[in-house]
Amino acid sequence: MIAIDERGYYGEFGGAFIPEMLYANIEELRRLYVKVMEEPAFQSEFRQLLRDYVGRPSPLYLAERLSEHYNAAIYLKREDLNHTGAHKINNTVGQILLAKRLGKTRIIAETGAGQHGVATATVCALMGIECIVYMGAVDIKRQAPNVSRMRMLGAEVRPATSGSQTLKDATNEAIRDWINNPEDTHYIIGSVVGPHPYPDMVARFQSVISEEMRWQLKEHTGRENPDAIIACVGGGSNAAGAYYHYLNEEDVRLIAVEAAGHGIHSGESAATSVLGTKGIIHGSRTLLMQTEDGQIIEPYSLSAGLDYPGIGPLHAHLIASGRAEAVSITD
């Protein structure tokens, strides 16, 4: 696999830039994560929940008419058919098991489109743990069905009313909460962002996607490797999961699709790989949209969840090294 070093860096991107009061939490999480990911008992419980609760494996479906239209065999990895309707549950199942082992009694999360919030509320309901989800006030209005689902599952949804009132601001509020409640609280980050070990941990929990893709594609076509894998990237958890077991397969193109909003150079975009420069956001060094003096540029996209001003450090490394290609699409 593409290596992450002991400090949590993929090349020049990653690391853990955190307030001192969170250092003990992050270090405890890192030590436990490194230990339990190789433990048969943890893997058995994780796999059992993915199978019996999430409903994995998710199908790999040949989109026949789309394939005919573009003269290519286009397969869709149907993560939308998982319990809760997205890939986010793969990660929340893994992290709730870690939180239990850490003895945490309170879970916080951020959400943009609401899918990670629903997935977090779901696993908290499963385990009987208090759940608070931070969500931008703008996203609460445009993703009302997911807000209702979170509340029905027993979660408290707290609006983020600063800045653009979207995902970035929800993440800021969640981090503030964690700083104020470090002893009893675990923060389930929903994407491959944040301080080490989160980017690596979330990618590994999501790697079940590409693990299944390999044998499913072989069943369909007789080959394990596709010509290309295409995935959308905001922070980039679904893309990380889809790429994971193909990172060292140089014959497989990795294509990251970002949200260009009203156009890359319109001033209302979220195409971080094009517009971003190196900097630190939410605890890691990566590419982010910022001014010359380091102020965050507010991202824009019609798509809630893709309007994030940064990109996961794994994706920043893949794009900077030429392993992945970044493209963008407007609203």
N, C-alpha and C positions, 0 to 999 in steps of 0.2 A: 504494500500500500504506500501511497505518498506519505512520507514520515512527518510526524509531529514530534518536536523535541521535548525534553523534560520540563521546559519552561512554558510549553504550550504554544510554540511558534510553528507555523507552516512557512518556512523561509523567513521573510521579514515581517510577516503578519501574524497577529495573535497576541499571546501574553495575558497577563492579569494585572490590570491597572485599577486598583480597588481602594476604597477608604480603609484605614487601619482597623476600624471596628468590624469590618467584614472579613478580615484576613483569616481569623480562626475558623469561620464558617466555610470559606472557600477551601482552605487547606484540609479541613476535616472531610469535606465532600470529595476532594481530589484523592485523598488516601483511600477512602472507602470505595470510591468508583474503580480505582485501579485494582483494588483487591477483589471486589465481588464480581467484576465482569468476567473473571476466569473461574469463578466458583461454580461447580456443577449444580448446587442447590439453587443458587440465584438464577442461573440460566434456565433451569427446569421450571421454576415458578414463572419466570418471564415468558418463556415459550408456551407454557400451558395457558396463560392469560391471553396471549396473542391468538392462540388457536380457539379457545373455548369462549372467550369474552369478546375479543375484537372481531373474530370470524375470519382469521387468516387461514390460508393464503388468499389474497385478493386476486381476482381473475386478470389474465392478460388477454385482451380482446382485439381481434383483427377488425379494424374499422373498414369494412369492405368498400363502401361507396367513396369514402375519403381516399382510400388507397387507389381506387380506380381513377378518381379525379386527378390525383397528383402522380399517377404512374409509379407508385412505390408501395411496398407493404408496410402499412402504418398500424402499429399495435398500441393500444391504450392500456396502461397499467391502472386498473380500476380501484384506486385508493378511495374513491368516493363511495364504494360499497362497504367499507369498513364500518363497524359500529361508530356512531356519531358523524359519519359522512365525510371523513377526510383522513389524511395520513397522520394528523397530529396525535392521535391516540397511541400510536406506536411509541412515541417518546414519553407521553404522560404515564403510561403503564410502567415503563422502566424507572422513571423518576419517582413515582409514588412508592415503589418498592425500596428505593434508596432512602427516601424520606422516613419510611417506617424503621429502617435499620439505624437511622440517625436519631431516632426517638423524637422526631418533630411532630407537633400536635396542630400545626397551623400551616396552611399552604397559601401562597400568593402566586399570581400569574398575571401576565399582560396579554392582551389580545387585540388584533386589528379587525379582521373579518369576523371574528367571533368563534372560529372553529377551534382554536387552541383553548379558548375559554371554556367552550362546551366540553372538550376532551378533558380538561383539568377538573371541571366540576363533576364530570362523570366518574373519574377515578377516585375523587375525594368522597363522593357518595358511596362508591363501592367499598372504600376502606373506613368510612365513618370519620373523616377528618374535616375540620373547618376549612372553608375555601373562600378566598376573596380574590376577585378578578378585576384588574384595572383596565379600563377601556376608554379611548378618547370619546369625548362628548359627541363629536361629529359621527364617529363610527357607531355609537349607540343608536343614533337616529336612523342611519342607513342600513343597519344590520339588526333591526328590531326582533326578527324571529329567533336569532341566536341568543339575544339578550333574554328573551322569555324562556328559552330552554335552560340557560344557566340558572336562572332564578327558580325554575321548577325543580331543578336538581339540588337546590338548597344553597347555591352560591350567592354571596353578596357581590353585586356589580357596582364598582365605584367609578364615577366618571372622572376623566382627566380633562380639566378645563383650561389648561395653559397651552401656549403655542398654537399649533395647527389643530390641536385636540384630536390627534390620530395616534398611530402606533408608537411613534417616538415618545410622545408625551405620556402615554400609558406606561411605557417602559420606565421612564423617569420616575413616575409615581410609585411603581412597584419597587424600584431600587430604594427610594426614600423610606418606604414601609419596612423593607428588609433591614436597613440601617438602624431603624428605631426598634426593631423586634428580632434581633439576631439569635436569641437563645432558643425560642420555640418555633421559629418559622423557617420553612424551606421555600425557596423561590424556584418554581418550575418554569424555566425559560423555554419558550416555544420554538426557537429557531437556533441555527448554528452561529449564534452571536453571543456577546457577553464575554466575561473573563474565563480563562482556562480554569476548570476542565469542560465548561459547557459546550463550546463548539465541537470538540471531539466526542463528548458524551452523547450529545443529541444526534450527531452523524452516525454513531455506532448503533444507537437504538433505532434509527431510521434505516439502517443498512439492510434490514430485513426486506426492503423493497427490491433492491438489486439482487439480493440473495435468491429471492423467488424468481426474478426475471430470468436468471441464467437457466434454471431448469425448465421454466415454462416456455422460454423461447426455443429451447432444444426440443421440447415436446411438439411445438408447433412447426418448427422449420428444420430441425436436425442440427442446428448450430447454436452455440451459447452466446456468441457475440453479435449484437446488431451493428449496422453501419454507423448509426448515430443515436444518441439519447438526447431528447429535447425536454427541458423542464423550465418552468418559470422560476425566477429568483427575486425575492424581496430580501429577506435575511438569507434564505436558501436551504431550508431543512428538507423539503421534498426533493430538491435537486441533489443535495448531498446524499440522501438515501438512494436515489436512482443511479447516481454515479459510482457509489462507494466501491462495489466489487469490480468495477471496470477502470478504476483510476490508473492502473498500470498496464492496461490493454491499449497500446498506442494506436491500434487500428480502429478503435471506437472513438468517433467524434463526440465530444461533450459540448452541447450547445445550451447556453444560459440565456433565457429570454427575460429582459427587464421591462418595466413599465415606463414608457416614454411620455406619458401624460398627453399634453397638447403639442408635443414635439421636443426633441432633445434640447434644442437651444431656444425654447420658447420662454424659459423662466418658470415653467410649470411642468416639471418632469421628475422622475425617480430613477433615471438611468445612471446609477451610481458608477458603474465601471467606466463610463465615458466621461462623466462630469466630475467624478470624485478624485480627490487627492489623498495622500497618506495622512492619517491622523488617528485620534483615539476617540471612540464612542462606546458608551456602555461597557467599559472595562476591557476593550481589546483594541489593538492597533490594526487598522484595516483601511480600505478606501471609503471615504465618505464625502458627501456634498457639503462643502464649507467655503467660507470666504477666505481671503488672504490672511486675515487676522484670526482665523480659527473659529468663527461663528458658524453654527449649523445653518445651512440653507434649507428652508422648509420644502420638503418633497411634495409632489402632487401626482396622484393617479386616481382615475375613476375606481380602480380596484382597491378596496379596503384590504390592507395587509401587504400590498406591494408598494405602498407609499411610505417607504422607510429610507432615511437618508444615507444609510450605510449598506454594507454587504458582509456576509460572514467571512472571517479571515481565510477559511479554506478556499472559498470562491475567489477572493482577492488574489490568493497565491496561484490558483489554477489559471486565472485569466492573465495575470502578470507574466507567468511562465510560458504562456502559449498553449498549455494543455487543454484549456477550455476556450470556446469562442463565445463572446457576448454579442447579442443582438437585442434590439428593442422594438417595441410595438406601441403605437399611440392608442389613446382611448378609442 
